[in-house]
Amino acid sequence: MWTTCPECQGRGKKSRRLSKKVRLNYQIAFEEFEKTQGNGTPPVRPKANLYKCLNCNGSGLMESASFPEPDTENFPHVAIIGAGIGGTALAVACLHRGIPFTIYERDNNFSARSQGYGLTLQQASKAIEGLGIFSLKDGVVSTRHLVHTPEGKVVGEWGIRKWLQTDGKVAAKRSNVHIARQSLRLELLEQLGGDDVVQWGHQLVDFKECEDESLDINFLVNGEIKSTKADLIVGADGIRSSVRKLLIGDDITPLRYLDCIVILGICPLSALEGVDSSLLDSATVFQTANGNERIYIMPYTSDSVMWQLSFPMSEDEAKSLSALGPSALKEEACRRTQWHDPIPQILEATLATQISGYPVYDRQLLDSELLDKGGSSTLIGDAAHPMSPFKGQGANQALLDALSLARAIAKGCKPLSQWRKSGIRKSVLTEFEAEMLERSAAKVRDSADAAQFLHSDIVLHEGDEPRGRCLKKKEA
């Protein structure tokens, strides 16, 4: 069990004291600005440099005999809508800080529907430590990434194994960790004591803000309306978020089709009889492309791989193909990828029950002014900034959002903060949303760009670096 580190207040970082010179220069500049009676440009208040808290080694957490008791007197009660990766992560971060919460999910149980396939933890590898997970039981580390032509020619290679081969002095960079989405979700729920903590079968109907800025929230449960109250509602309910629809509406920022379809599958290595390939060593990620179709294959568990085939297609055709079901999707995938080994064998050995496909969408970047109107409500993860899967950033950003919001609540609603008087938006949400939107904006744009260049000749550029990096060099 965990609680927040007393030295850094759960932030994982501490602020260095501003030097006397910096403080004096700011004071002089501010006095000069005041003499202009507001006509000049105000000086920017200097920010203290942050450094890793050594007491908790940067996680913001310390082991504890028990979790903190929910502090209902000082903290807002948070209603979390959605028990996916972002929602469960937010619940965990609130638990560690004594922030009272209730998590609601429209599904009837944990396994009611597929929660996606595999994901790759990049920036969020550090964030999960801030959620009390210091080793992923089912995580698989990749140390090599290859790009091929359909004939099997390698046109790009990177990763720790490549760096160490070419230059023994190169420091090993942080590795990517691959994990099944449901496995990570289960580890987060275990932090909460199991999935009984989730209010299953709760479909959000609507919510309204009361005069005291608290919220009345209505759910449809077993055919009946059930009402509850909260101080803050957080939409963590995915790309078709009900909270977002009620808060902003679909017309202002509708789904934006990214001109391609994705077909996904999971194949156990045991199904590949007679296939001997170094690409299947459970530590290699590889992709193959021809300028139109592109397949990406990564370790899913220690004894299986996940593949993701994508190609351009009109929205109507993509919807129609997806609606035909797994068998049709498998047939289409096999037809388009008669390429080098072991790709045809992997697709052929994948059971139709382990295949799905969907048109790829994102949304236009949110304007903070749209969220400002939300009062005591906000969004995280795909509900706030959905993006294509081609940069592997959706889950990473959701985890970072969750930890950032919990830390913001702990800071903005601490004792004597008088947040009830000033409002949760002014005390917490405006600053949190500004940070979230700024951080995720580049990821949304890069993911949308990747949907285009990964299905063009750019992907076949010869160079030992990720495909987006060579494109940026050309543009520069």
C-alpha positions, 0 to 999 in steps of 0.5 A: 500500500502507498501514500504520498511522500511528505517531502514532495507532497506526492509530486515526485519533484521538489523546487529549488529555491530561487537565487537572490539574483533572480529574485532581485532582477524580477523585483526590479523589473516588476517595479519598472513595469508598475511605473508604466501604469500597466502600459508595458509588458509585465515581467514573467515571474521566474519559476524555480527549477525542479529536481527529483525527490530523493526521498521517494526516488521521484515516484511521489509515493512511500510505502504505508501500512494502509491507504490514507482515509478519504479526506471528505472535509478538505477534498472534493468528491470526484465522480470518475466516468469510465473505468478504462486505463485513464479512469482507473489510473485517476482512481488510484492516484486519488486513493493514494492522496486521500481524495474521495472518489467513486468510479462509474462504468457503463459495462456490467463487468470487467470482461464485458467487452474488449478493451483494446489490444496491446499498448506501449508505455513510453513517457508513461513508464515513469508515470506508472511508478507514480501509481504504485506500480514499480514492475509490470507482471505481464510487461514485455520489454523490446530492445530492437525495432526493424522496418522492412520492405515487403521483400524483407529488406531492412531499411531501418533499425534502432533500439538498445541492441542496435546502439550497443552493437555500433557504439559501446559508449552509447547509454541505454535509453529507457526501453519501451514496455509492451503490455496488454491493455487489460493486463495494465487495467487489471493491475490498476484495479488491484491497486484499488482492491479489486474491481468491486470498487467500480460501480458497474452497469452505470450509464451516464444520462446527464449532470447539472451544476447546483448553486453551490457548484456541486453536481447532481448526476443521473445514471441509467442502472438496470432500466431505472434512473439513479441519482448521486452527487459529487463536487467534480465530474471527470470524463474518462469515457473514451473517444465517444465520451458521454461527458464530452457530449454533454459538456461541449456537444458533438457538433463543435468538435466532431469525430474526424476520419483519418482516411484509413482503417486498422485491423488488429489481431493477436497470435500465440507463438505456439500456433506458428509451427515450423516457423523459425524467425529471429523476429519472434524472440519476444523482444523485437518490434518490426514493421513492414510497408509498401507505401500503401499498406503497413503492418506493425508487429510487437510482443503482446505477452512473452508467448504471443504477438500483436499485429496491426495492419492499416491502409487507406480506405474511404470512410464508408468502405471502412465502416462496411468492412468493419461491419462484416466481422472478424472473418472478413477482416482476416481474409482482407488482411491476408490478401493484402500481406503476402509479404516476407516471412513470418507475416503470412504465417502470423496472420493465417495462424491468428484465430478470427475470434482474436481479430477486430477492425475499425475506421481510425478517428481523432478530433480537432484539438480542444480550445481551453475556452470550451472546457472553461465553460464546464464549471465543475467538470473536466475530461482526460484521455481519449475523452479530451484528446483522442488520437490515432494509434500510430504513435502509441500515445493514447494510453500514455497521455491518459496515464499522465493526465490522471496523475497530473489531475490528482496532483493538481487536486491535492495541491489546489484543495489542500487545507486552508485553500478555500477552494469551495469559495473560489470554485474547483475550476479556478483552484484546480481545473484551469491550470490542469487543463492548460498543462494537459492540452499543451502536453498532448497537442503535439501528440495528437498532431503527430499521430494524425500526421503518422496516419498519412506518412506511414501509408506513403513512400516516406515509410520506406526511407532508409535510415536507422530512426523512427519514420516520423523523425526522418520526415521532420528532418526533410521538412526542416 
